[in-house]
């Protein structure tokens, strides 16, 4: 059975319907904005409790990472991502989800070969290249920009 380019293009078009750009943009905006509002509320709450601005921001980050990982484990983050799309990729929560998702997915394969081996399958390249870039930037700064 041979498939022509035209037939293949028709199959692709049928299998991947166009997205509704305006509704996708609005739901991403609302979702990402909501996560940011929660982050600001957490920061304000921690500041109100007497923490310095810097410490309050750190605790806000820790709380958002924890909640993101918890919601991923409970299957709620996936539902949020289906609604909010790219809005759930707010850096801290999206990264926590990227680490927690493989852990949930591969836990049935055991703690060593499943969870341990595959937990960084998505986030690993980000960690690797982020670390390498920070070392390179640090060397450039140390030798040329001080």
N, C-alpha and C positions, 0 to 999 in steps of 0.2 A: 504494500500500500504506500503509494507515494503522495506526499502532500505538497501542493504548490505554495509559493509564497503568498499568493492571494488568499488561498484557503486558510493558511496558517494565520494571516492577519485577521481574517474574519473570526477564527476561533479565539484569538487573543482578545479581540474587541468584545466578543460575547462573554468571555470568562472574567474580564476585568471592566466592569461598568464604570463610567465616569463618576467622579465624586461631585458632590454638591459643594462647590468651593465656598460659597458664602456661609452656609451652615457649618461647614467644617472649620472655617476660620473663626466664626463666632464661638463655637463650642470650645475650641482650643484656647481662645482668649479668655473665656469665662473660667475654664478649668485652671489654666496657668495663673491667671489673676487671683483666683480663689486660693490656690496654694500659696501664692506670695502674700495674700492678706493674712492667711493663717500664720505664716512665718513672721510677719510684722507684729501680729497680735501676741505671738509667743515672745518675741523680743521685748515688746512693751511690758508684758507680764513679768518677765524675768527682771527687767529694769525696775519695775514697781516694787518687786520683792527685795530690792537693795543691791542687786548685782551691778557691776560696772557695765558700761555699754559693750565693751569688748567681750566680757564674760557672758553677758546676756546673749550676744550674737552667737557665741560658741555653743551655749546651751540650746539655743533655737535650732542650730544646725544638727546637733545631736538628737534632739527631739524629732525633727523632720525625718532624719535618716531612720530612726527607730520606728516611727509611725509608717513610713514607706515600706520598710521590711516586714513589719507586722501585717499591714494590709495586703502585701504580696503573698505572704504565707496563708492568709485567710481567704485569698482569691478575690478580694475587693479591689485591688489596684488594677487588675485586668479589666474589670467592669468600668472603672473610672477611665481607663485608657481607651476603651471602646467608645466612650462618649467624648472624651476630651482630646483624643488623638495626640498631636504634638504638644498640646498644653501640659501633658503629664511629663514632658521631658525637661521640666524645670531642673537645672543641673543637679541639685542635691538629691531630690526625690527620685529622679529618673535614674541616677547612678546607683542609688541604693536598690531600686527595683531591678536594675541590670545585674547586680550581684546576687540578690535574693532569688530571682526567678530560676536560674539553673539549679540552685540549691534545693528548691522545692521540687523541680522537675526530675532531678536525678537522685533524690534521697532513697528511692526504692532500690537502687543499685548498690546500696551500702554506703557507709560513712567514708571509707577510704577511696574505693574505685568510683563511686558515684559522686557523693557530695564533695569530697576532698579534691578529686581530680577535675571536676567540671564546674566548680563554683565560680571560677573566673573566666569561663569560656567566652562570655560577652564582654565583661569589664576588664579582662586581662590585658588586651591590647591597649586600652586606654591607660591603664596603670603603667604598663611598660613604657609606652611612648611619652606619657606625661612625666615619668621619672627621668627618662633619658633626656627629654627636652629641658627639664629643670636643671640637670647637671650641665648640659651644654650652655644654657643661659647663665648659670652660675660661674662657669669658667670664663665666658666672655665678659661678664660683669667684673669679675675679679681682676682679670688681666688688662682690660681695655677701658672700662667705664668708671673705675674708682677714682 
